[in-house]
Amino acid sequence: MDAIAKKGTAEFRFLQIPSGEDVIAFLENTYKDEFIPKRQGAFSLVRHFHNLLEIGICRAGKGNICLENQKIPYSKGTVMIIPKNVSHCFDNTFYEQSQWEYIFVDPDEFLRESSKFGKRDIDKYVNIIEKHTIIRADQEVRLFVRELDCLMDQIRMQEYGYKNCVKGLLITLCMEIVKMCLEEECMQSVSVHQVGLMESGKLKLAIEFVEDHFEENIKISDIAEAAFISESYLRKLFTQNYHMSPLQYVNLIRVNKACTLLGKKGFNIGEVARKVGFENTSTFIMNFKKVMGETPKQWVKEAVKTGN
């Protein structure tokens, strides 16, 4: 199940991985039109961010991928790896139709449930993966592209044992992403982008604080203190990158976590509200509807109907 919530010119796109699966895929023969950038002025220009790691490959067309502080050209074969909570959009400046295929995964949950790595190693790998946005041409990452193509083919065909194949390939892809991220760190140096990198670092500290403390009664001053910046500068960073205030972002994260809990059996709405940091059920329902466009009860009913 997916949901799109608009905040100004940015959208938070919540994706729910189907029960029994490790990824959610949007492929050539299965994708929903709104997830594929096709023409100037349509979905391609909508800045958005997800609750999952996004891995995409361009199958046709060309244009630009617009990140928080830069614009990177793409063409057929471009590979895009974007961590959760990183805002981005597509700009088809060449007025050319583009087609992408995507998979979305929660690397933290997947590696803990499906790999034999120890907790310390998983924490390290996930931390590395969530630090970097990777944009590469297919010639630069041939092995990664072969493995990604194989994984997508397994999902497309869904032959006997395909889930185990997907699981093994996904572990390999995660480790390849870790290697690419470490390469990115080695290539980074002090340059004209130093200010942008510093801002990204401050924003990352703020986001990490929210992720760790969303269940608590956190204030803007708490987030600013954790990021070692003033409240006004914190508001500026969130407005520039997410087109929303820090507290609006906190509520997005709370609703994101609430959706995960509501998708599990045994939780009622009141319990979920308290677990994700809302003071009472009515405040939770009000904020949930603002973000998801429907009440928690309606969302759960739709989730049950679609089997997610």
NORDADA-V752155 format. One record per residue. N is the residue number from 1. RES is the residue in one small letter. PSI is psi in radians with two decimals (none if undefined). D_LAST is the distance of its C-alpha to the last C-alpha in Angstrom with 1 decimal. Layout:
BEGIN
((N | RES | PSI | D_LAST) (N | RES | PSI | D_LAST))
END
This chain:
BEGIN
((1 | m | 2.43 | 6.0) (2 | d | 2.77 | 9.7) (3 | a | 2.53 | 12.6) (4 | i | 2.20 | 16.3) (5 | a | 2.20 | 18.8) (6 | k | 2.41 | 22.5) (7 | k | 1.73 | 25.2) (8 | g | -2.15 | 28.5) (9 | t | 0.14 | 28.4) (10 | a | 2.62 | 25.6) (11 | e | 2.38 | 21.8) (12 | f | 2.10 | 19.2) (13 | r | 1.82 | 16.1) (14 | f | 2.23 | 13.0) (15 | l | 2.30 | 10.5) (16 | q | 2.05 | 7.3) (17 | i | 2.25 | 7.6) (18 | p | 2.55 | 5.1) (19 | s | 2.33 | 6.0) (20 | g | -0.05 | 9.6) (21 | e | 2.78 | 10.3) (22 | d | -0.32 | 12.9) (23 | v | 2.87 | 12.7) (24 | i | 2.29 | 11.2) (25 | a | 2.47 | 14.0) (26 | f | 1.74 | 15.8) (27 | l | 3.03 | 18.6) (28 | e | -0.65 | 21.5) (29 | n | 0.10 | 20.1) (30 | t | -0.17 | 16.5) (31 | y | 2.78 | 16.7) (32 | k | 2.42 | 16.4) (33 | d | -0.63 | 19.9) (34 | e | -0.20 | 19.5) (35 | f | -0.04 | 18.7) (36 | i | 2.12 | 21.9) (37 | p | 2.05 | 25.3) (38 | k | -0.60 | 27.5) (39 | r | 2.73 | 30.5) (40 | q | 2.34 | 32.5) (41 | g | -0.06 | 31.6) (42 | a | -2.43 | 28.0) (43 | f | -0.52 | 24.8) (44 | s | -0.50 | 27.0) (45 | l | 0.00 | 28.9) (46 | v | 2.00 | 26.1) (47 | r | 2.36 | 26.1) (48 | h | 2.95 | 22.7) (49 | f | 2.76 | 21.1) (50 | h | 2.94 | 17.7) (51 | n | 0.02 | 16.2) (52 | l | 2.83 | 16.0) (53 | l | 2.27 | 18.9) (54 | e | 2.21 | 19.4) (55 | i | 2.05 | 21.3) (56 | g | 2.72 | 22.7) (57 | i | 2.30 | 25.5) (58 | c | 2.17 | 27.6) (59 | r | -0.39 | 28.3) (60 | a | 2.64 | 30.8) (61 | g | -3.12 | 32.6) (62 | k | 2.82 | 33.8) (63 | g | -2.55 | 33.9) (64 | n | 2.51 | 33.2) (65 | i | 2.08 | 30.5) (66 | c | 1.99 | 31.2) (67 | l | -2.91 | 30.5) (68 | e | -0.71 | 31.7) (69 | n | 0.16 | 35.3) (70 | q | 2.87 | 35.8) (71 | k | 2.14 | 35.2) (72 | i | 2.20 | 34.8) (73 | p | 2.54 | 35.5) (74 | y | 2.77 | 33.1) (75 | s | -3.10 | 33.8) (76 | k | 2.25 | 32.6) (77 | g | -0.18 | 31.5) (78 | t | 2.36 | 30.8) (79 | v | 2.35 | 28.3) (80 | m | 2.19 | 26.5) (81 | i | 1.94 | 24.9) (82 | i | 2.09 | 23.9) (83 | p | 2.86 | 22.9) (84 | k | 2.64 | 20.5) (85 | n | 0.21 | 22.3) (86 | v | 2.04 | 24.9) (87 | s | 2.50 | 25.5) (88 | h | 2.91 | 26.4) (89 | c | 3.02 | 26.8) (90 | f | 2.45 | 28.4) (91 | d | 1.77 | 31.9) (92 | n | 1.25 | 33.0) (93 | t | -0.29 | 36.6) (94 | f | 0.09 | 37.9) (95 | y | 0.68 | 36.4) (96 | e | 2.36 | 34.9) (97 | q | 2.37 | 31.6) (98 | s | 2.63 | 29.2) (99 | q | 2.25 | 26.3) (100 | w | 2.71 | 24.0) (101 | e | 2.50 | 21.3) (102 | y | 2.66 | 18.9) (103 | i | 2.59 | 16.8) (104 | f | 2.39 | 15.2) (105 | v | 2.64 | 15.2) (106 | d | 1.69 | 15.8) (107 | p | -0.60 | 19.2) (108 | d | -0.96 | 19.9) (109 | e | -0.73 | 16.9) (110 | f | -0.86 | 17.1) (111 | l | -0.59 | 20.9) (112 | r | -0.59 | 21.0) (113 | e | -0.47 | 18.7) (114 | s | -0.19 | 19.9) (115 | s | 2.93 | 23.5) (116 | k | 0.22 | 26.8) (117 | f | 2.62 | 27.9) (118 | g | 2.85 | 29.3) (119 | k | -0.74 | 27.9) (120 | r | -0.74 | 30.8) (121 | d | -0.73 | 30.2) (122 | i | -0.77 | 26.5) (123 | d | -0.73 | 27.4) (124 | k | -0.82 | 30.0) (125 | y | -0.79 | 27.9) (126 | v | -0.71 | 25.1) (127 | n | -0.71 | 27.8) (128 | i | -0.80 | 29.5) (129 | i | -0.69 | 26.4) (130 | e | 0.00 | 25.6) (131 | k | -0.49 | 29.2) (132 | h | 2.44 | 29.7) (133 | t | 2.22 | 28.6) (134 | i | 2.20 | 29.7) (135 | i | 2.01 | 30.9) (136 | r | 2.61 | 32.8) (137 | a | 2.62 | 34.3) (138 | d | -0.51 | 33.2) (139 | q | -0.42 | 36.8) (140 | e | -0.41 | 36.5) (141 | v | 0.98 | 33.5) (142 | r | -0.77 | 34.0) (143 | l | -0.76 | 32.5) (144 | f | -0.75 | 29.3) (145 | v | -0.71 | 29.0) (146 | r | -0.76 | 29.6) (147 | e | -0.68 | 26.9) (148 | l | -0.76 | 24.4) (149 | d | -0.74 | 25.4) (150 | c | -0.76 | 25.1) (151 | l | -0.77 | 21.5) (152 | m | -0.64 | 20.5) (153 | d | -0.67 | 22.4) (154 | q | -0.74 | 20.7) (155 | i | -0.66 | 17.3) (156 | r | -0.80 | 19.1) (157 | m | -0.60 | 20.8) (158 | q | 0.85 | 18.4) (159 | e | 3.03 | 21.4) (160 | y | 2.25 | 21.8) (161 | g | 0.19 | 21.1) (162 | y | -0.55 | 19.5) (163 | k | -0.68 | 17.0) (164 | n | -0.65 | 20.1) (165 | c | -0.76 | 21.8) (166 | v | -0.75 | 19.1) (167 | k | -0.83 | 19.3) (168 | g | -0.76 | 23.1) (169 | l | -0.62 | 23.3) (170 | l | -0.66 | 21.0) (171 | i | -0.76 | 23.3) (172 | t | -0.76 | 26.2) (173 | l | -0.72 | 24.9) (174 | c | -0.73 | 24.3) (175 | m | -0.59 | 27.9) (176 | e | -0.67 | 29.2) (177 | i | -0.72 | 27.8) (178 | v | -0.78 | 29.5) (179 | k | -0.76 | 32.7) (180 | m | -0.67 | 32.4) (181 | c | -0.72 | 31.9) (182 | l | -0.62 | 35.0) (183 | e | -0.71 | 36.9) (184 | e | -0.72 | 36.1) (185 | e | -0.68 | 37.4) (186 | c | -0.58 | 40.6) (187 | m | -0.33 | 41.1) (188 | q | 2.42 | 40.8) (189 | s | 2.91 | 44.2) (190 | v | 2.18 | 45.9) (191 | s | -2.87 | 46.3) (192 | v | -0.22 | 46.2) (193 | h | 0.14 | 42.4) (194 | q | -0.74 | 43.3) (195 | v | -0.78 | 42.6) (196 | g | -0.71 | 39.2) (197 | l | -0.66 | 38.3) (198 | m | -0.76 | 39.6) (199 | e | -0.73 | 37.5) (200 | s | -0.65 | 34.4) (201 | g | -0.73 | 35.3) (202 | k | -0.74 | 35.8) (203 | l | -0.68 | 32.5) (204 | k | -0.71 | 30.8) (205 | l | -0.73 | 32.5) (206 | a | -0.78 | 31.3) (207 | i | -0.74 | 27.7) (208 | e | -0.67 | 27.9) (209 | f | -0.76 | 29.6) (210 | v | -0.77 | 26.8) (211 | e | -0.63 | 24.1) (212 | d | -0.36 | 26.3) (213 | h | 0.27 | 27.4) (214 | f | -0.42 | 24.8) (215 | e | -0.26 | 24.7) (216 | e | 2.97 | 28.4) (217 | n | 1.23 | 30.5) (218 | i | 2.57 | 31.2) (219 | k | 2.92 | 33.6) (220 | i | -0.66 | 34.5) (221 | s | -0.62 | 37.6) (222 | d | -0.76 | 35.6) (223 | i | -0.77 | 33.6) (224 | a | -0.74 | 36.8) (225 | e | -0.69 | 38.6) (226 | a | -0.51 | 36.1) (227 | a | 0.00 | 36.4) (228 | f | 0.71 | 40.2) (229 | i | 2.96 | 40.5) (230 | s | 2.84 | 41.5) (231 | e | -0.67 | 39.2) (232 | s | -0.69 | 40.4) (233 | y | -0.61 | 39.7) (234 | l | -0.79 | 36.2) (235 | r | -0.70 | 35.5) (236 | k | -0.78 | 37.0) (237 | l | -0.77 | 34.8) (238 | f | -0.65 | 31.5) (239 | t | -0.75 | 32.9) (240 | q | -0.71 | 33.9) (241 | n | -0.55 | 30.8) (242 | y | -0.07 | 27.9) (243 | h | 0.70 | 29.8) (244 | m | 2.90 | 29.1) (245 | s | 2.83 | 30.8) (246 | p | -0.71 | 30.1) (247 | l | -0.58 | 28.9) (248 | q | -0.67 | 26.5) (249 | y | -0.72 | 25.1) (250 | v | -0.78 | 24.9) (251 | n | -0.58 | 22.9) (252 | l | -0.79 | 20.5) (253 | i | -0.74 | 20.0) (254 | r | -0.76 | 19.7) (255 | v | -0.69 | 17.0) (256 | n | -0.87 | 15.2) (257 | k | -0.62 | 15.5) (258 | a | -0.70 | 14.7) (259 | c | -0.70 | 11.2) (260 | t | -0.76 | 10.7) (261 | l | -0.71 | 12.4) (262 | l | -0.42 | 10.8) (263 | g | -0.15 | 7.3) (264 | k | 2.59 | 9.7) (265 | k | 2.61 | 11.6) (266 | g | -0.04 | 15.3) (267 | f | 2.25 | 15.5) (268 | n | 2.96 | 17.0) (269 | i | -0.69 | 17.5) (270 | g | -0.76 | 21.1) (271 | e | -0.76 | 20.4) (272 | v | -0.75 | 17.9) (273 | a | -0.81 | 20.5) (274 | r | -0.69 | 23.1) (275 | k | -0.54 | 21.3) (276 | v | 0.09 | 20.7) (277 | g | 0.10 | 24.2) (278 | f | 2.46 | 24.5) (279 | e | -0.57 | 27.7) (280 | n | 2.93 | 26.5) (281 | t | -0.69 | 23.6) (282 | s | -0.70 | 25.1) (283 | t | -0.70 | 25.4) (284 | f | -0.86 | 21.8) (285 | i | -0.73 | 20.7) (286 | m | -0.82 | 23.2) (287 | n | -0.63 | 22.1) (288 | f | -0.78 | 18.4) (289 | k | -0.63 | 19.3) (290 | k | -0.72 | 21.7) (291 | v | -0.83 | 19.2) (292 | m | -0.23 | 16.0) (293 | g | 0.09 | 18.0) (294 | e | 2.86 | 16.6) (295 | t | 2.82 | 16.9) (296 | p | -0.70 | 14.5) (297 | k | -0.76 | 14.5) (298 | q | -0.69 | 13.7) (299 | w | -0.78 | 10.8) (300 | v | -0.72 | 9.3) (301 | k | -0.74 | 10.3) (302 | e | -0.67 | 8.7) (303 | a | -0.74 | 5.2) (304 | v | -0.73 | 6.1) (305 | k | -0.70 | 7.8) (306 | t | -0.06 | 5.6) (307 | g | 0.23 | 3.8) (308 | n | none | 0.0))
END
